[in-house]
């Protein structure tokens, strides 16, 4: 069991070993559920959505979808650190 300290602002910091156990990285989210017996349950918030959301992301606004060559070009720029 881990003991955490509450700050003057009412905040708690989770240590790296706890974050690793949850499988979360900096910038990701966790959920906290209040249990009826005064306990809380902390879980990693897993993204929800459909695979079709990815395909809709690739569509141009008010235009046709990207071609394979255009997708490859975008990917190459991303790997090179260019946007």
N, C-alpha and C positions, 0 to 999 in steps of 0.2 A: 504494500500500500504506500502511496506517496502522500506527503503532506505539503500543501501549497500555502503561500502567504498571500493574504488579501491586502492590497495597497490602500492608501487613504482615499483613493478615488473609487474603491470598490472593485478593482480589477484583479484578475488572477492571470499569471503567466504560466503556460504549460511548458515543462522542460522538454528538451530534444528527445529524450527517450520515450516520453508519452506521445509526442507528435509522430515519432517513427512507428510506435505501436498502432496508432490510428491510421498510418499510411498517408499522412498529409504533408505537403510541402509549403513553404512560405507563399502566401497569396491565395492558397486554397481555403475553403470554408469548412467549418464543422457545424453540427447541429447540437443543440442542448434541449433535452426534454425534461420537464419537471415531473417527477414521480410522486404519487400520492403520499408516500411515507416520508417525505422530506428529502429524498435523494434526487440526484440529477443523473441523466444518462447522456454521455457525450459520444457522438459518432461522427465519422467523416461524412460530409455532405457529398454525395455522388451526383454528378450531373445527370439531368433527365432530358430526354428529347428523343427524336426519331432520327434514324439514319438519313432520312430524306432531307432533314435540316441541312446536312452537309452539302447535298446537291443543290439546294436552293441558294446556299452561300456562294456557289460558283457562278450563278447567273448574274449577268450584268443588269443593272437597273435600266428599265425601258429599252432593252436590246436583247440580242441573242446570247446564248450561253457562250462561254469561252471555248475556243478550239483547243485541241491537244497541244499544239505548238504554243499558244498563248499561255496555257497552264504551265508548260515546261519553262517558259521564259519567266513567269512570275516566281516559280519555285527556284530557279537559278539565281534570280535577284535576291530572294530571301536568304539563300545559303551564303551569298556574298555579302550579306549585311545591308543590302540596299532595298529601299521600299519604293 
